Amino acid sequence: MERRDFLKTTVGAGIALAGGNLLTSACTGRSRYDAKGLQTVMFGKTGVRIPRISLGLGSRFCHMDNEQEANELLHFALDNGLYYWDTAHIYDNTIALPPNRPRPTRLVISEERVGEVTKTRRKEIFLATKVSAREPSEAMRQIETSLKRMNTDTVDMLKIHAIDRMDDLNQMSQKGQLIDIVLRMKEEKVTRFIGFSSHSAVVGVELSNRAPFDCMLMAMNHYAPRDDNRTEITIATAKEKNMGFLLMKAVRPRETVAELQATELIKYALSLDGPHSLALGMDSIDVVKSNLDILRNFQKLPPQRMQELTAQLAPFYNNKNLPWMQKGYCDGKWKS
């Protein structure tokens, strides 16, 4: 039975995941990734080295309207060593319209664009996606759909998307619920590793204690609602658990405050002690080139410059004028 047939059978039977080794096709295995000389780091307990910048394929990427340009961006990034690709089932161009972009006239789905490249280059990519549904059978359908879209039977990292509340965490921790599903996906080699994304230090720490996750993707400190020292708290937990640790929303303040330069914000995040990689949204080859240049020439910012940037970022705590700081925000679903 192939993985996709297994997933369909599982969904059809509710979520009574059958015991035993039902998946007979082999996992893609640990491919030989090529960072093309970019700075890399060991990604926690995964045993995989990843570049210190990861290719974020969310709203900005989805709002690239030209399919050829989007495809060229993916190939260019991979050709130049950015092989950690971060997408999600819900990433499409109905979400998060970037500044100065026209509203789309057709649907663009991130995972489908990824699938055009994985047809021929799957083994070169460390492929990470996220499941957002909480109801078990719908979560299984999302996983199945993601695999189909990306033309693969396996992913390298399957994350639970945007866990920010304790009630949400408690519900998915119950027997047969979402955490059990991603654990079984790892056991059955549908994914090599499992993780989660969050904007809450409290939730991130608790999640890390409830299941043997391999990775967390955490918002930086200037994201609200405010968790004092969110980044530092969760970095300490990741180190204790030997988890991979990625940071997101490194350049979001640039959208609102002109004085904050994207390049400086990226260098600031790279200079923090602990994160393995930054998940950066990219929407043009020029942006990819800029990020590559930063990484190829990166040196930690001096303490004085870090302090200056920290002071500039301070006003973003509890700033209700920023869309992703509104009550009820769900990552990937805020409206302009």
N, C-alpha and C positions, 0 to 999 in steps of 0.2 A: 504494500500500500504506500503510495507516495504521500509526501507531507500534505499537499493541498487536499487530497482525498481524505486524509486523516482529519484535517481541520473541518472539512465539510461534514464528515460523519459525526464529529464531536458536537458541532453546532446543531445538527439535526437531532441529536439525542439529548438536547439541553446542554449541560456542561459536565456530564458524567464522564470525565476523561478516563478512558480505559487504562487499566494497568498493563504493565509489560512493555516491551520494546516494540511499539507498533510502527515506528518509522524505520524503514529499511534503507532508504537512500542516505549516503554519507553526507555529513556536514562539509561545508566548503573547506574547513580546516584553516590552519593558520597560514595564510598566504604571505608571500614575501613582499611586503609593502616597500615602496621606494620613496623616501622623503626628498630625494634630489638635493641633498645637502642641507635641508632646512633643520633648524634646531628641533630635536625630539626629546621625549621623556618617557620613562616607563610608566604605563598607565595603571597604577595600583597593582592589584593582584592578578590582572588579566595576563601578564606576561607579554603584552604587546607594547611596542613603542609607538607613540603617536606624535605628530607635529604639535607645536605649542599654539598653533592656530588651527581651528577646525572650520570646515565649510558649512555655514549655517544656511539652510535652504527653506527658510520660512517666508514671511510676507514679502520682504524685499525681493527675493528671488522670484516668487510667484508673480509679482507685478512687473516683471520683465515681459513685455508684450510680444516680442519677436522670438519665435521658437528657435530659429537658427542661432541667434545670439545667445539664448539660454543654453543651448546644446554646446556651443563653442566655449562658453564660460566653464561648463562642467569638465569638458575635455582639457581645457587650458589649466584649470586648477589641478587636475590629476596629473597632467604632464609636468607640472612644476612642484609636485610633492605634497599637495593638500589632499590626502587620501582619507581622512576622517570626515565622513559626510553625515550631517545631522538633519534629519527631516522628521515628519510626523504624519499620521493618518489625516489629521485635520488641516494641514497646511495647504491653502489654496489662495486664489486671488479675490475671494469674497471677504477677506479679513484684512484689517490693518493697512488701509491705503496709505502709502508713504507720502511725505510732503511733495508737492509739485508733480504728482502723478495723476493722469486722467483716470476716471473710473473705467474699469474693464468692461468690454462688451462680450466677452466669452469666458468660459470657465477654464482656469489653468490649475492643475493639481501637481504639487511638488513631486510626489512619488512617481507619477507617470513620466515626468521629465527625467527623473533619475533612471527609470526603467529603460529609457532609450539608450543610455550609456551602459547599463549593466548587461545589456544583451551581448556585448562584446568584451567588457572590461571588468566583470564582476569581481574577479580574484584580486584585482589591484586596489579595491575599495574596502575600507573599514566602514561598513554600512550600519548606521544607527537610525532607528525610527521609534515612534512613540504611539502607544495606545491610549486613547482618552476616555473611551466608554467605561462606565463603572459596572453596568449590568453584565453579568458573565457571558451570556450568549451573544450579546451585541459586541462585547470585547473580542470574542473569538471571531466574529464576522469581520471586525476591523483588521485583525491580524491577517486573516485570509485575504482580504482585499488588498492590504499593503503588499503582501507577497506577490500577488498577481500583478499589481501595478508596477512593481519593481523588477518583474521578470526573474524572480529568484525563489528558491525553496527555503532559504535560510537568511537570517540577518546576523550581524556580528554583535549588535547591542539592541535589546528591546527594553525601552523605558516606559514606565507609567507616567503619563503626562500630567503635570500641574497639580500636584497634591499639596494643598495649602491650608487645609482645615483638619482639625483633629477628628471631627465627626466623619469626614470623608475617609481618613486613615483608618478609623475604627471599623467602619463598614467594610472596607476592602480587605481588612485583616481577618475577617470571619472565614470559617472553613468553606471552601468551594468558591470563594470570591476572587477578586482580581489578583491579589498577591499569589494565591495558590495557582492561578492560571499562568502567570509569568514564570513561576518556579517550574511548573510542568513543561512549559515551552523550552526552558533551558534543559531540563532532564531529557526531553525528547529530541533535543538538538535542532529545534526550530530556530533557536538563537544560541549563540555561544555564551553571551553574557546578559545580565539584566541590571536595570538601574531605574532611576526616577528623576523627574524634574520638580523643582519646588521654588517657592519664594518665601519660605518660612523656616527660620532656624529651628524652632521648636519641633515642627513637623519633620524636618530633615534629620534631626538627631534621633527622634523616636522611630522613624522608619528604619534607620540604620541599625537599630537595636532589635527590630521585629523580624527581619529577614536578611539572608546573606546576599545583599545587593553588591554588585561589582562596581557601581558608579553612581554618583549623584551629579546633577546639573543644577546649579544654584544661581539665583539672581544676585547681583552685586549689592553692596550696602545702600546705594542711593535709591534702590527700589523701595516703594512703600506698599502696604502699611509697614511702618518702621519696625524692624527687629534690630535692636542695638547690636552692632558688631556681628551681623548675620554671617558675613563671609568668614570672619575669624572663628566663630563658634563651629560652623560646619566644616571648615578646613581641619580643625582639631579632631573632629569626629572621623573625618575621612582618613586622616593619618593613623588614628588609633585602629581603624578597621581595615587599613590598607586598601581603601577604595579609590577608584579613579575619581578625579574631581575636576569638573568643568565649570567655568563661569559664563554667564550670559548677561546681556544688557549692558555691556561695557561702554557702548557709544550712544545709548539712548539720549542722554542729556544734550548731545550735540543737536538734536532736532529742535530744541527749544532755546538754548543759549548759544549765541553765535561765538562768544569768546572761548568756548570749549571746543578745541580742535579734535577731530576724530583720531588723528594719529597720536596725539598726546594721551587721549583716553585709553587707547589700546596699549601704549607703552606703560601707562600707569597700571593697568590690569596685569600685564605681563610681569611687572616688577614686584607684584605681591608675592609673598612667600607661601607657597602651598599649592595653588591651582596648577594642574597639569596642562590645561589647554583652555583657550577662549573660543566659544562658539560665536562666530561673527557672521551676521547676515551680509550677503554679497549680491549685488545686483548689476554688476558690469565687470568686464575684464579689467577696466582701469582700477576699479576697487580691489579686485584680486591682486593686480600688480602692486598696488600701494601696500596691501597687507603682506605680500611676499617680501617687499623691500624692507618693511619694518622687521620682519622675522629674520631675514638674512643678515641684517646689520644690528640686531638688538643687543643693547647693553642696559642693565638695570638703571633706572633713573636714580639720581642721587637723592639722599634723604630730604634735602631742602625742597627739591622740586616735588617730591611725593607729598610733603606737607602742604605745599601750595595748592596742588591739585585736590588734595583731601578737603581743604578749606573751600575751594570752588564747588566741590560736589555737595558740601554740607546742606545748602538750601534745598536740595532735592528730597530730603527727608520730609515726608508728609506733604509734599507739594501736590495739591489736588488739581492743579491745572494740567497735569500730564495724564494722558488717556489711560496708561497702564497703572496709574495710581488711584483710579476710581474704585469705589466699593463694588464688589461683585465681578471685578476683572478676572477673566480666564485667559491665560496665555494663548495667543493665536486667535482670539475672538473679540478683541476690542474694536469698536467702531470709530472712524474718524468723525 
